[in-house]
Amino acid sequence: MPSDTTPGTAPGTAAGSPPGTGEAPAARPALLRLDGVTVRFGDRAVLDAVDLEVPERRTVCVLGPSGSGKSTLLRVVAGLQRPDAGRVTLAGRDQAGVPAHRRGVGLMFQDHQLFPQRDVGGNVAFGLRMRKVPRAETERRVAGLLDLVGLPDAGRRAVSSLSGGEQQRVALARALAPEPQLLMLDEPLGQLDRTLRERLVVELRELFRRLGTTVLAVTHDQSEAFALADRVVVMREGRVAQTGTPLEVWRRPASEFVARFLGFDNVIEGLVRDGTADTPWGRLPVEPGSARGTRRLLVRPTGVRLVPAADGLRCTVAARTFRGDQVSLLLRPVTGPPLEASCALRDAPETGTEVGAAFTAEDVVVLAAGE
């Protein structure tokens, strides 16, 4: 996909299963900074005083439901949408007044936006030709990029002959060809089937690490974001709801909104005292120092331990959903709302079985007040 924002320039982490990444990345200087960026459409703030940093050679995924402001944020960074307030800084330079074609960013769209009248090589070379890169250098770079994305010798193929995954690879090669200082991805894998998405997201992460590419991606798919990103930014109604590594966000959702958006349904109200919380599921352990009072609590499904019925909260197994070598169980307790649990396939009880549910403090999260 061409750089300079001209057109054409994940993986199944189930709720309750930790993302595959999440180690805190080493501190790096921010290549991109947004300070108090606001965009209004009439009386509605699509972006509301957003602060954001993308460190050099890192991948940051902006995650949120439709209408949360993700795509508008990309358009602001690309120079396609003027903010009503705030500042965008790229490589230390304020981007106010810098047109889109001079920002040195690449933008890869969900629907690829390949040029059907050009072959694969012509698509990848588009941004280079716009920059008047010499022909020999263009051909060398196109060949190298096609090899890099796993499409060697595909330069003469018609784009109409490509599969969806192959078109995505061509779009990526086109975005990388002009060597943008920042690569932006707008729902990059949204149109692909799940199996292909899971394979490509792993390949993308490895490719970006190998090239040292700085990436800002937006997606509504939490498993895709967790697998791809070094850092995740969760948005809600134009505001940043939480920022952290994938593991930090998964372990400690900042609010009930974040918890439910990530697919956690075990959210309940409880009265928190010293080390315990009184809930409809009984008295649950919470970590020392947790905020006291009436709070919303999250119990991660992986933190629900199955024990003999007499040794825990008595439940009946109402349903089972198979997720590879893990099984998601819907439990109906004798008191309180339904409870989701997760266990290994070999340990999964049959539907209708009576079991006990026990809880550990590290998997009971006291959520922030006000949600």
C-alpha atoms as one frame of an Amber mdcrd trajectory, in Angstrom:
protein
   0.000   0.000   0.000   1.393   3.307  -0.851   2.765   5.444   1.865   1.710
   9.058   2.251  -1.849   7.734   2.810  -2.702   7.247  -0.848  -5.329   4.513
  -1.288  -4.100   0.953  -1.218  -0.987   1.802   0.515  -5.369 -12.176  14.564
  -5.953 -15.105  16.675  -8.229 -16.691  18.992  -7.593 -15.598  22.549 -10.753
 -16.574  24.368 -11.989 -14.535  27.299 -10.506 -16.142  30.354  -7.367 -17.200
  28.477  -4.284 -14.984  28.812  -2.995 -13.322  25.658   0.119 -14.776  24.148
   2.101 -11.582  24.697   2.240  -9.010  27.399   5.718  -8.558  28.751   6.223
  -4.856  29.333   8.301  -3.554  26.394  11.484  -1.707  27.138  11.013   2.054
  27.221  11.547   3.737  23.867  11.071   7.336  22.747   7.665   8.102  21.281
   7.636   8.433  17.499   3.988   9.551  17.571   2.256  11.623  20.240  -1.316
  12.816  20.498  -1.964  15.459  23.142  -5.563  16.348  23.952  -6.812  15.599
  20.424 -10.510  16.388  19.996 -12.696  15.983  16.925 -16.319  17.116  16.912
 -19.020  16.300  14.399 -21.685  18.829  15.312 -22.328  18.572  19.047 -20.778
  15.113  19.316 -17.147  14.636  20.336 -15.950  11.677  18.247 -12.547  12.058
  19.904 -12.530  13.695  23.326  -9.160  14.992  24.562  -7.265  11.838  23.538
  -3.666  11.382  24.696  -1.673   8.630  23.009   1.946   7.604  22.477   3.414
   5.138  19.980   7.052   4.316  20.814   9.574   3.714  18.066   9.692   0.146
  16.725   6.622  -0.895  18.706   3.092  -1.919  17.746   0.203  -0.152  19.464
  -3.333  -1.422  18.866  -6.323   0.828  19.481  -9.205  -1.418  20.445 -12.868
  -0.587  20.828 -16.407  -1.147  19.558 -17.843   0.536  16.487 -18.310   4.239
  17.084 -15.558   4.515  19.707 -13.440   6.837  17.524 -10.765   4.393  16.327
 -10.888   5.162  12.612 -11.220   8.896  13.215  -8.028   8.716  15.278  -6.205
   7.130  12.316  -7.531   9.797   9.963  -6.269  12.533  12.258  -2.774  11.031
  12.381  -2.781  10.526   8.607  -3.775  14.134   7.995  -7.140  13.198   6.483
  -9.129  14.739   9.370  -8.310  18.035  11.020  -8.637  18.021  14.820 -10.713
  20.711  16.507  -8.267  20.823  19.411  -5.033  19.212  20.527  -1.769  18.391
  18.826  -0.292  15.547  16.772   3.499  15.220  16.874   5.391  12.839  14.577
   9.139  12.358  15.062   9.160  15.499  17.202   7.440  17.643  14.568   4.026
  19.221  15.070   1.840  18.009  12.194  -0.494  21.008  12.186  -0.606  22.215
   8.590   1.404  19.252   7.228  -0.594  17.726   4.336  -1.268  14.007   4.225
   1.136  13.287   1.375   4.053  14.827   3.279   3.632  13.043   6.620   5.610
   9.956   5.636   3.051   7.486   6.952   1.618   4.358   5.347  -2.038   3.410
   5.670  -3.279  -0.137   5.039  -7.041  -0.488   4.714  -9.339  -3.328   5.697
 -10.515  -3.832   2.109  -6.973  -3.728   0.656  -7.870  -1.127  -2.044  -5.538
  -2.708  -4.572  -5.544  -1.300  -8.084  -7.256  -3.931 -10.284  -5.692  -2.556
 -13.479  -2.167  -3.132 -12.145  -0.478  -6.453 -11.522   0.979  -7.355  -8.137
   4.323  -5.731  -8.867   2.635  -2.575 -10.136   0.605  -2.301  -6.949   3.649
  -2.689  -4.704   5.625  -0.203  -6.813   2.930   2.477  -6.823   4.203   4.566
  -3.925   7.803   4.296  -5.139   6.859   5.563  -8.588   4.944   8.442  -7.041
   8.176   9.360  -5.278  10.132   8.955  -8.514  12.399   6.248  -7.138  14.703
   5.009  -9.946  13.395   1.991 -11.837  16.184  -0.383 -10.887  15.798   0.457
  -7.190  12.008   0.093  -7.470  12.306  -3.361  -9.014  14.815  -4.454  -6.379
  12.634  -3.241  -3.529   9.443  -4.757  -4.969  11.108  -8.148  -5.396  12.492
  -8.011  -1.862   9.148  -7.083  -0.329   7.220  -9.762  -2.186   9.727 -12.309
  -0.943   9.396 -10.873   2.569   5.606 -11.278   2.627   5.750 -14.795   1.231
   4.836 -14.069  -2.413   8.098 -14.535  -4.335   7.803 -14.429  -8.129   4.214
 -13.107  -7.900   4.966  -9.726  -9.447   3.289 -10.481 -12.795   0.135 -11.987
 -11.331  -3.203 -10.196 -11.670  -4.590  -9.085  -8.332  -7.943 -10.657  -9.279
  -6.252 -14.067  -9.199  -5.181 -13.685  -5.566  -6.887 -15.093  -2.498  -7.963
 -12.772   0.307  -4.853 -13.587   2.317  -2.598 -12.998  -0.692  -4.244  -9.651
  -1.390  -3.608  -8.694   2.226   0.079  -9.528   1.793   0.289  -7.402  -1.357
  -1.387  -4.505   0.449   1.163  -4.850   3.247   4.084  -4.917   0.809   2.691
  -1.796  -0.881   2.418  -0.031   2.472   5.994  -0.922   3.400   7.570  -0.100
   0.013   8.150   3.645   0.582   9.619   2.823   4.030   7.152   4.928   6.054
   8.256   6.102   9.469   4.839   5.008  10.783   2.632   2.222   9.409  -1.079
   2.446  10.231  -3.466  -0.478   9.894  -7.245  -0.027   9.754  -8.902  -3.346
  10.730  -6.139  -5.112   8.772  -7.507  -8.656   9.033 -11.220  -7.964   9.434
 -12.310  -9.493   6.120 -10.377 -12.757   6.469 -11.656 -16.014   7.908 -10.614
 -16.882  11.437  -7.990 -19.513  10.586  -6.215 -17.253   8.103  -6.499 -14.307
  10.500  -4.826 -16.262  13.286  -1.961 -17.303  11.042  -1.388 -13.878   9.499
  -1.431 -12.000  12.797   1.485 -14.110  14.039   3.348 -13.510  10.772   2.695
  -9.766  10.950   4.006  -9.508  14.485   7.200 -11.343  13.584   7.637  -9.266
  10.414   7.234  -5.945  12.225   9.723  -7.007  14.872  12.233  -8.097  12.256
  11.912  -4.846  10.286  11.730  -2.600  13.350   8.491  -1.091  12.013   6.515
   1.353  14.154   2.840   0.420  13.875  -0.452   1.981  14.931  -3.373  -0.384
  14.304  -7.078  -0.130  15.054  -9.373  -3.117  15.480 -12.550  -4.214  17.255
 -11.145  -7.741  17.705  -9.545  -8.093  21.141  -7.805 -11.387  20.353  -6.211
  -9.827  17.265  -5.039  -6.821  19.274  -3.626  -8.962  22.081  -1.707 -11.158
  19.637  -0.297  -8.289  17.567   0.385  -5.468  19.983   3.097  -4.503  22.408
   0.602  -2.068  23.912  -3.190  -1.917  23.831  -5.357   1.207  24.049  -9.043
   0.525  24.770 -11.419   3.283  23.669 -14.996   4.060  24.583 -17.098   6.837
  23.054 -14.085   8.858  21.936 -12.107   8.536  25.156  -9.295   6.286  26.293
 -10.722   3.786  28.785  -7.458   1.931  29.512  -3.885   1.654  28.266  -1.385
  -1.086  29.041   0.382  -4.171  27.783  -1.957  -6.942  26.631  -1.247  -8.889
  29.813  -1.876  -5.864  32.054  -5.212  -5.132  30.387  -6.277  -8.776  30.532
  -5.255  -9.231  34.152  -6.611  -5.937  35.419  -9.426  -4.427  33.334  -9.835
  -0.851  34.503 -13.625  -0.866  34.459 -16.723  -2.953  33.888 -16.888  -1.639
  30.318 -13.379  -2.902  29.551 -14.055  -6.239  31.244 -17.254  -6.845  29.296
 -15.739  -5.650  26.019 -12.965  -8.198  26.468 -15.640 -10.877  26.757 -15.743
 -11.367  30.521 -19.294 -11.980  31.761 -18.582 -12.853  35.398 -19.220  -9.324
  36.700 -21.148  -8.996  39.938 -21.670  -6.523  42.767 -20.176  -7.184  46.166
 -19.374  -5.552  49.490 -15.593  -5.501  49.854 -14.058  -5.718  53.287 -10.587
  -6.787  54.438  -9.559  -9.531  52.041 -13.112 -10.671  51.158 -16.216  -9.572
  49.291 -19.800 -10.574  50.098 -21.543 -11.416  46.801 -24.534 -13.418  45.512
 -21.978 -16.204  44.878 -21.026 -16.169  48.528 -17.935 -14.742  50.160 -15.138
 -14.345  47.620 -11.464 -13.693  48.413  -9.966 -10.435  47.103  -6.387  -9.272
  47.172  -5.200  -7.331  50.246  -5.472  -3.587  49.813  -8.477  -3.748  47.474
 -10.786  -0.731  47.627 -13.517  -1.224  50.209 -17.229  -0.654  49.960 -19.843
  -1.709  47.443 -17.989  -2.475  44.227 -18.351  -4.249  40.923 -16.183  -7.370
  40.790 -14.834  -9.419  37.904 -14.152 -13.128  38.339 -12.043 -14.446  35.468
 -13.287 -17.819  34.171  -9.812 -19.316  34.576 -10.000 -18.371  38.260 -13.077
 -20.506  38.887 -11.741 -23.831  40.195 -13.919 -26.912  39.931 -14.112 -28.881
  43.184 -16.498 -31.480  44.627 -19.985 -30.007  45.038 -19.745 -30.180  48.834
 -16.482 -28.200  48.888 -17.547 -25.039  47.075 -20.435 -23.043  45.643 -22.804
 -25.760  44.443 -23.481 -25.458  40.697 -24.964 -27.447  37.834 -23.132 -27.583
  34.491 -25.663 -26.033  32.087 -23.610 -25.927  28.886 -20.170 -26.630  27.447
 -18.335 -24.843  24.603 -15.204 -26.460  23.211 -12.272 -24.139  22.449  -9.432
 -26.356  21.295  -7.978 -28.115  24.330  -9.993 -25.877  26.674 -13.695 -26.013
  27.518 -15.825 -23.042  28.545 -18.492 -24.088  31.049 -21.711 -22.280  31.884
 -22.523 -23.031  35.513 -25.852 -22.383  37.242 -25.177 -21.821  40.955 -27.739
 -22.451  43.677 -27.473 -18.723  44.404 -26.605 -15.826  42.157 -26.456 -15.382
  38.364 -24.881 -17.875  35.915 -21.119 -18.300  36.225 -18.619 -18.953  33.451
 -15.674 -21.255  34.136 -12.844 -22.627  32.037 -11.046 -25.931  32.353  -8.899
 -28.359  30.389 -10.691 -30.642  27.958  -9.683 -33.752  29.887 -11.227 -32.340
  33.089 -14.513 -31.066  31.627 -17.603 -32.445  33.423 -20.663 -33.501  31.466
 -23.700 -31.250  31.112 -26.027 -31.751  34.076 -23.215 -32.669  36.463 -23.189
 -31.071  39.930 -19.867 -29.442  40.776 -18.505 -26.973  43.280 -16.918 -23.638
  42.347 -14.051 -22.234  44.388 -12.247 -18.931  43.844  -8.757 -17.478  44.210
  -8.048 -13.875  45.162  -5.720 -13.204  42.221  -8.580 -13.910  39.797 -11.151
 -11.700  41.526 -10.663  -8.138  40.255 -12.192  -5.156  42.050 -13.200  -2.813
  39.212 -12.977   0.943  39.297 -16.015   2.751  40.664 -18.227   4.839  38.412
 -18.910   2.304  35.653
